[in-house]
Each structure stands twice: as structure tokens, then as C-alpha cells.
Amino acid sequence: PVPGLPIYFCGGVVLSKTAEDSAGFSFIMAALYSVFICSLLKGAAIVLQQKVIGQIIGAKSVYVRSLVNINSLELRAMKKIMAVPGFSIPKVAVLVGGPDWPT
């Protein structure tokens, strides 16, 4: 799994500059273009990780679950936070800052 920060940083620098230079976009349009592309890539990665690694492979393979370290203190804490009903700051922190596919 790839964390979002490198994708967003590189996308913000590379995609925005390329859109400004090649396509003639304004800075705002180039930034919006970068946000759109990075969000699309991140969303596709999350769906792939959730469906392929988590649902198909993870449900059947003890090796994959041990590799993820599903019973670690951190992931058990995330599971407890995510089990609380409703919308809260800790839940947002887990979704934004935590890994994509165990959550």
C-alpha cells in the first residue's frame, strides 16, 4: 500500500506544473486538475486494496492476515475507534491518517 502523502505531494508539484505549462491552465485550474487526478488515483487504490487484498485474499489467507499484523495494538485500537457509531474526530483521524486497507 502506498500512503497518500507522496501521491498528493508529487501530484501537486508535477501535475500542476505540467498542466500549467502544457495545457495552459491557470494556477487554480491546474491545482483543481491535480486534486481531481490524485483523488481518482487514491480512490482506485483504496477500492483495489479493499476488494483484492482484503476481501478476496485476506479472508482466505492466514499468511496475509499475519503479514498485516491484524491483531496488533494499533489495528485493534483502530477497530475500536471505527466501531463507535456516528461521526467523530478520532474516526476521521483514523480514516485520514491510517492505512487504507485494514480500515
Backbone as JSON Lines, residues from 0, in Angstrom:
{"i":0,"aa":"P","n":[0.82,-1.21,0.0],"ca":[0.0,0.0,0.0],"c":[0.85,1.26,0.0]}
{"i":1,"aa":"V","n":[0.43,2.22,-0.75],"ca":[1.15,3.48,-0.86],"c":[0.41,4.54,-0.05]}
{"i":2,"aa":"P","n":[1.1,5.23,0.87],"ca":[0.43,6.31,1.6],"c":[0.04,7.45,0.65]}
{"i":3,"aa":"G","n":[-0.98,8.18,1.02],"ca":[-1.46,9.24,0.15],"c":[-0.53,10.44,0.03]}
{"i":4,"aa":"L","n":[0.24,10.72,1.09],"ca":[1.07,11.93,1.09],"c":[2.02,12.03,-0.09]}
{"i":5,"aa":"P","n":[2.8,10.99,-0.44],"ca":[3.68,11.12,-1.6],"c":[2.92,11.34,-2.9]}
{"i":6,"aa":"I","n":[1.76,10.71,-3.02],"ca":[0.96,10.88,-4.23],"c":[0.46,12.32,-4.33]}
{"i":7,"aa":"Y","n":[-0.06,12.83,-3.23],"ca":[-0.58,14.2,-3.24],"c":[0.53,15.22,-3.46]}
{"i":8,"aa":"F","n":[1.67,15.0,-2.83],"ca":[2.79,15.94,-2.98],"c":[3.3,15.96,-4.42]}
{"i":9,"aa":"C","n":[3.59,14.77,-4.94],"ca":[4.1,14.69,-6.33],"c":[3.05,15.18,-7.31]}
{"i":10,"aa":"G","n":[1.8,14.82,-7.06],"ca":[0.74,15.29,-7.94],"c":[0.62,16.79,-7.92]}
{"i":11,"aa":"G","n":[0.71,17.36,-6.73],"ca":[0.61,18.81,-6.62],"c":[1.73,19.53,-7.33]}
{"i":12,"aa":"V","n":[2.93,18.97,-7.26],"ca":[4.09,19.6,-7.9],"c":[4.12,19.29,-9.39]}
{"i":13,"aa":"V","n":[4.09,18.01,-9.73],"ca":[4.28,17.59,-11.12],"c":[3.06,17.87,-11.98]}
{"i":14,"aa":"L","n":[1.88,17.41,-11.54],"ca":[0.68,17.58,-12.35],"c":[0.31,19.05,-12.53]}
{"i":15,"aa":"S","n":[0.42,19.82,-11.45],"ca":[0.06,21.24,-11.56],"c":[0.98,21.97,-12.52]}
{"i":16,"aa":"K","n":[2.28,21.73,-12.4],"ca":[3.24,22.4,-13.29],"c":[3.04,21.97,-14.74]}
{"i":17,"aa":"T","n":[2.81,20.67,-14.95],"ca":[2.59,20.17,-16.3],"c":[1.32,20.76,-16.9]}
{"i":18,"aa":"A","n":[0.26,20.82,-16.09],"ca":[-1.0,21.39,-16.59],"c":[-0.86,22.86,-16.92]}
{"i":19,"aa":"E","n":[-0.07,23.58,-16.13],"ca":[0.16,25.0,-16.41],"c":[0.95,25.17,-17.7]}
{"i":20,"aa":"D","n":[2.04,24.39,-17.84],"ca":[2.93,24.56,-18.98],"c":[2.35,23.99,-20.28]}
{"i":21,"aa":"S","n":[1.87,22.76,-20.23],"ca":[1.43,22.08,-21.46],"c":[0.02,22.47,-21.89]}
{"i":22,"aa":"A","n":[-0.89,22.49,-20.95],"ca":[-2.29,22.74,-21.3],"c":[-2.68,24.2,-21.19]}
{"i":23,"aa":"G","n":[-1.8,25.02,-20.62],"ca":[-2.09,26.43,-20.48],"c":[-3.12,26.75,-19.41]}
{"i":24,"aa":"F","n":[-3.29,25.86,-18.42],"ca":[-4.23,26.11,-17.33],"c":[-3.72,27.22,-16.43]}
{"i":25,"aa":"S","n":[-4.65,27.92,-15.8],"ca":[-4.27,28.87,-14.76],"c":[-3.84,28.07,-13.54]}
{"i":26,"aa":"F","n":[-3.26,28.76,-12.55],"ca":[-2.81,28.06,-11.35],"c":[-3.97,27.35,-10.65]}
{"i":27,"aa":"I","n":[-5.1,28.04,-10.54],"ca":[-6.26,27.46,-9.85],"c":[-6.78,26.24,-10.61]}
{"i":28,"aa":"M","n":[-6.89,26.34,-11.93],"ca":[-7.35,25.19,-12.72],"c":[-6.37,24.04,-12.65]}
{"i":29,"aa":"A","n":[-5.08,24.34,-12.66],"ca":[-4.05,23.3,-12.55],"c":[-4.12,22.61,-11.19]}
{"i":30,"aa":"A","n":[-4.37,23.38,-10.15],"ca":[-4.5,22.8,-8.81],"c":[-5.74,21.91,-8.73]}
{"i":31,"aa":"L","n":[-6.85,22.36,-9.28],"ca":[-8.07,21.55,-9.3],"c":[-7.89,20.28,-10.12]}
{"i":32,"aa":"Y","n":[-7.17,20.39,-11.23],"ca":[-6.85,19.23,-12.06],"c":[-6.04,18.22,-11.25]}
{"i":33,"aa":"S","n":[-5.06,18.7,-10.52],"ca":[-4.21,17.84,-9.7],"c":[-5.03,17.17,-8.59]}
{"i":34,"aa":"V","n":[-5.9,17.9,-7.95],"ca":[-6.76,17.34,-6.9],"c":[-7.65,16.24,-7.48]}
{"i":35,"aa":"F","n":[-8.21,16.49,-8.65],"ca":[-9.09,15.51,-9.29],"c":[-8.33,14.22,-9.62]}
{"i":36,"aa":"I","n":[-7.16,14.34,-10.26],"ca":[-6.38,13.17,-10.66],"c":[-5.9,12.4,-9.42]}
{"i":37,"aa":"C","n":[-5.38,13.1,-8.43],"ca":[-4.89,12.43,-7.21],"c":[-6.02,11.74,-6.46]}
{"i":38,"aa":"S","n":[-7.17,12.37,-6.39],"ca":[-8.32,11.74,-5.73],"c":[-8.78,10.5,-6.49]}
{"i":39,"aa":"L","n":[-8.76,10.57,-7.8],"ca":[-9.12,9.42,-8.62],"c":[-8.15,8.26,-8.41]}
{"i":40,"aa":"L","n":[-6.85,8.56,-8.4],"ca":[-5.84,7.52,-8.17],"c":[-5.96,6.92,-6.77]}
{"i":41,"aa":"K","n":[-6.13,7.77,-5.77],"ca":[-6.24,7.28,-4.4],"c":[-7.5,6.45,-4.23]}
{"i":42,"aa":"G","n":[-8.61,6.89,-4.81],"ca":[-9.85,6.12,-4.74],"c":[-9.73,4.76,-5.4]}
{"i":43,"aa":"A","n":[-9.09,4.72,-6.57],"ca":[-8.89,3.45,-7.27],"c":[-8.0,2.52,-6.44]}
{"i":44,"aa":"A","n":[-6.96,3.06,-5.82],"ca":[-6.07,2.25,-4.99],"c":[-6.82,1.69,-3.78]}
{"i":45,"aa":"I","n":[-7.65,2.49,-3.17],"ca":[-8.41,2.04,-1.99],"c":[-9.37,0.92,-2.37]}
{"i":46,"aa":"V","n":[-10.08,1.09,-3.48],"ca":[-11.03,0.06,-3.91],"c":[-10.29,-1.24,-4.23]}
{"i":47,"aa":"L","n":[-9.18,-1.13,-4.93],"ca":[-8.4,-2.32,-5.27],"c":[-7.89,-3.01,-4.01]}
{"i":48,"aa":"Q","n":[-7.35,-2.24,-3.08],"ca":[-6.83,-2.82,-1.84],"c":[-7.94,-3.45,-1.01]}
{"i":49,"aa":"Q","n":[-9.08,-2.78,-0.91],"ca":[-10.19,-3.31,-0.12],"c":[-10.73,-4.61,-0.73]}
{"i":50,"aa":"K","n":[-10.95,-4.59,-2.04],"ca":[-11.58,-5.73,-2.69],"c":[-10.61,-6.89,-2.91]}
{"i":51,"aa":"V","n":[-9.42,-6.61,-3.43],"ca":[-8.49,-7.69,-3.76],"c":[-7.75,-8.2,-2.53]}
{"i":52,"aa":"I","n":[-7.08,-7.3,-1.82],"ca":[-6.28,-7.75,-0.67],"c":[-7.18,-8.13,0.49]}
{"i":53,"aa":"G","n":[-8.12,-7.28,0.81],"ca":[-8.93,-7.51,1.99],"c":[-9.97,-8.59,1.83]}
{"i":54,"aa":"Q","n":[-10.82,-8.45,0.83],"ca":[-11.95,-9.35,0.71],"c":[-11.59,-10.7,0.1]}
{"i":55,"aa":"I","n":[-10.85,-10.7,-0.98],"ca":[-10.58,-11.95,-1.69],"c":[-9.41,-12.71,-1.06]}
{"i":56,"aa":"I","n":[-8.27,-12.04,-0.93],"ca":[-7.08,-12.73,-0.44],"c":[-7.07,-12.8,1.09]}
{"i":57,"aa":"G","n":[-7.38,-11.7,1.75],"ca":[-7.28,-11.63,3.21],"c":[-8.25,-12.53,3.95]}
{"i":58,"aa":"A","n":[-9.41,-12.74,3.39],"ca":[-10.4,-13.57,4.06],"c":[-9.99,-15.04,4.07]}
{"i":59,"aa":"K","n":[-9.19,-15.46,3.11],"ca":[-8.83,-16.87,2.98],"c":[-7.42,-17.19,3.44]}
{"i":60,"aa":"S","n":[-6.56,-16.2,3.51],"ca":[-5.15,-16.47,3.75],"c":[-4.7,-16.02,5.14]}
{"i":61,"aa":"V","n":[-4.28,-16.99,5.93],"ca":[-3.75,-16.68,7.25],"c":[-2.42,-15.93,7.11]}
{"i":62,"aa":"Y","n":[-1.66,-16.25,6.04],"ca":[-0.38,-15.58,5.8],"c":[-0.58,-14.08,5.58]}
{"i":63,"aa":"V","n":[-1.57,-13.7,4.78],"ca":[-1.82,-12.27,4.53],"c":[-2.24,-11.57,5.82]}
{"i":64,"aa":"R","n":[-3.1,-12.21,6.59],"ca":[-3.53,-11.62,7.86],"c":[-2.37,-11.46,8.83]}
{"i":65,"aa":"S","n":[-1.45,-12.42,8.82],"ca":[-0.28,-12.3,9.7],"c":[0.67,-11.22,9.19]}
{"i":66,"aa":"L","n":[0.75,-11.06,7.88],"ca":[1.58,-10.02,7.28],"c":[1.07,-8.63,7.65]}
{"i":67,"aa":"V","n":[-0.25,-8.48,7.67],"ca":[-0.89,-7.22,8.02],"c":[-0.76,-6.97,9.52]}
{"i":68,"aa":"N","n":[-0.57,-8.02,10.27],"ca":[-0.49,-7.95,11.73],"c":[-1.82,-7.43,12.28]}
{"i":69,"aa":"I","n":[-2.88,-8.1,11.87],"ca":[-4.24,-7.67,12.17],"c":[-4.53,-7.59,13.67]}
{"i":70,"aa":"N","n":[-3.81,-8.35,14.48],"ca":[-4.04,-8.32,15.92],"c":[-3.08,-7.43,16.67]}
{"i":71,"aa":"S","n":[-2.41,-6.52,15.95],"ca":[-1.5,-5.59,16.62],"c":[-2.3,-4.58,17.45]}
{"i":72,"aa":"L","n":[-1.63,-3.97,18.38],"ca":[-2.28,-2.99,19.26],"c":[-2.87,-1.83,18.45]}
{"i":73,"aa":"E","n":[-2.13,-1.38,17.43],"ca":[-2.58,-0.25,16.62],"c":[-3.87,-0.57,15.87]}
{"i":74,"aa":"L","n":[-3.9,-1.73,15.21],"ca":[-5.09,-2.08,14.44],"c":[-6.28,-2.41,15.34]}
{"i":75,"aa":"R","n":[-6.03,-2.98,16.5],"ca":[-7.14,-3.21,17.43],"c":[-7.7,-1.88,17.94]}
{"i":76,"aa":"A","n":[-6.82,-0.9,18.15],"ca":[-7.28,0.44,18.56],"c":[-8.1,1.08,17.45]}
{"i":77,"aa":"M","n":[-7.63,0.95,16.2],"ca":[-8.4,1.5,15.07],"c":[-9.77,0.83,14.97]}
{"i":78,"aa":"K","n":[-9.81,-0.49,15.15],"ca":[-11.08,-1.21,15.08],"c":[-12.05,-0.73,16.16]}
{"i":79,"aa":"K","n":[-11.52,-0.48,17.35],"ca":[-12.37,0.0,18.45],"c":[-12.9,1.41,18.14]}
{"i":80,"aa":"I","n":[-12.05,2.27,17.59],"ca":[-12.48,3.63,17.23],"c":[-13.53,3.58,16.13]}
{"i":81,"aa":"M","n":[-13.32,2.73,15.12],"ca":[-14.25,2.67,13.99],"c":[-15.58,2.02,14.38]}
{"i":82,"aa":"A","n":[-15.61,1.24,15.47],"ca":[-16.85,0.58,15.89],"c":[-17.82,1.53,16.6]}
{"i":83,"aa":"V","n":[-17.33,2.67,17.04],"ca":[-18.2,3.64,17.72],"c":[-19.15,4.24,16.69]}
{"i":84,"aa":"P","n":[-20.45,4.2,16.96],"ca":[-21.4,4.76,16.0],"c":[-21.25,6.28,15.87]}
{"i":85,"aa":"G","n":[-21.56,6.77,14.7],"ca":[-21.55,8.21,14.48],"c":[-20.26,8.71,13.87]}
{"i":86,"aa":"F","n":[-20.16,10.02,13.85],"ca":[-19.06,10.73,13.2],"c":[-18.26,11.45,14.28]}
{"i":87,"aa":"S","n":[-16.95,11.2,14.34],"ca":[-16.15,11.82,15.39],"c":[-14.76,12.16,14.87]}
{"i":88,"aa":"I","n":[-14.06,13.01,15.59],"ca":[-12.7,13.42,15.21],"c":[-11.75,12.22,15.22]}
{"i":89,"aa":"P","n":[-11.77,11.35,16.24],"ca":[-10.88,10.18,16.18],"c":[-11.14,9.29,14.96]}
{"i":90,"aa":"K","n":[-12.41,9.13,14.58],"ca":[-12.74,8.3,13.41],"c":[-12.19,8.94,12.14]}
{"i":91,"aa":"V","n":[-12.31,10.25,12.01],"ca":[-11.75,10.95,10.85],"c":[-10.23,10.82,10.83]}
{"i":92,"aa":"A","n":[-9.61,10.91,12.0],"ca":[-8.15,10.78,12.08],"c":[-7.69,9.4,11.62]}
{"i":93,"aa":"V","n":[-8.43,8.36,11.99],"ca":[-8.09,7.0,11.55],"c":[-8.26,6.88,10.03]}
{"i":94,"aa":"L","n":[-9.37,7.4,9.51],"ca":[-9.62,7.28,8.07],"c":[-8.63,8.09,7.24]}
{"i":95,"aa":"V","n":[-8.22,9.24,7.75],"ca":[-7.28,10.08,7.0],"c":[-5.84,9.64,7.19]}
{"i":96,"aa":"G","n":[-5.45,9.34,8.43],"ca":[-4.05,9.06,8.7],"c":[-3.68,7.6,8.79]}
{"i":97,"aa":"G","n":[-4.67,6.73,8.87],"ca":[-4.37,5.31,9.0],"c":[-4.13,4.66,7.65]}
{"i":98,"aa":"P","n":[-3.72,3.4,7.67],"ca":[-3.53,2.68,6.41],"c":[-4.87,2.45,5.72]}
{"i":99,"aa":"D","n":[-4.84,2.26,4.41],"ca":[-6.07,2.18,3.63],"c":[-6.84,0.88,3.82]}
{"i":100,"aa":"W","n":[-6.17,-0.24,3.72],"ca":[-6.95,-1.46,3.6],"c":[-7.29,-2.18,4.88]}
{"i":101,"aa":"P","n":[-6.62,-2.02,6.01],"ca":[-7.16,-2.68,7.21],"c":[-8.38,-1.95,7.76]}
{"i":102,"aa":"T","n":[-8.55,-0.67,7.45],"ca":[-9.68,0.07,7.99],"c":[-10.87,-0.12,7.11]}
